[in-house]
Amino acid sequence: MGAKQLGLPELRVHDLRHTAASLMLSSGASVVDIAAVLGHANSHTTLTVYAHLVGSCLDDVSTRLNRLLEAPYGQKAATDATD
């Protein structure tokens, strides 16, 4: 029985690839590493496809940077479970 008969949206293998890349990006993986996993010739290709997700990751980067700058000199900044 197909997805249509079950009332589910059609899902292509490419959709799973896009989901995997999106999850890697949101988990903090570098664009260079994601490009390598996806087999892109360079990170520019990856950025072109996933640029809309990069902005949402910047809040997390900003939070991490603030935490690092607020840590006492010589001590590693505390991190939460999402780091």
N, C-alpha and C positions, 0 to 999 in steps of 0.2 A: 504494500500500500504506500502511495506517495504522500508527500507533504500536503499537496492540494486536497487530497481526499481526507486527510486528518485535520484540515483547517489550519495548517501551519504555513508560514511564509516559505517560499522557495529559498533554498540555501545552496550556494555554489562553493566549491573548494576555495575559490578566490576570496569569498567572504570570510572564510575561516583564516586565511592568510592575513587579510586586513585586520581582523580582530586580534590575531596574535601580535601583529606589529603595534597596534594601538595599545595593547596591554603592556608590551615591553616598554614602550615610550612612557606610559603613565607610571610604570614601576621604577623609572629612573634610568633605564638603559640609555646609553649614548646613541646618538643618531648614527655614528660610525659603526657601532656594534650591530645595530638593527639592520643597517645596509648590508653588512656582511652576512647576517643570518638570512636575509631575503634574497641575497645574490645580486643586489644592485651593483652596477659598475662603480658608482661613487655615492657619497652621502647626499649630494645635490638632488639626485633622483628621489631619495627617501624624504628629504625635506620638502620637495615639491608636492609629493603625494600626501604627506602627513602634517603639513604646516599648520593646518587648522587645529591640530591637537597640541602643538608646541606651546601656544599661549596659555592653555590651561595648566601646563606643567610649570610655568614660570612662577606661579604663586607658591608652589612647594619649594622651588629653588630659592625664592626670596625668604621664605620662612627659615630654611636651613642656614642661609647666609646670616640672617639676623641672629639666630641662635648661636652660631659660631662667633660672631662679633661680640656678643654679650657675655660669652664665657670668660672667666678669669684667665689672665695670661698664663700660658703653660698648661692649661687644663683642656681636655677634650670636651666639647659641648655635649650636653645631654641630648639624646635623641629619643624620639618616641617610637612606637611599634611600627609606624609606616615607613621608617627609614631603612 
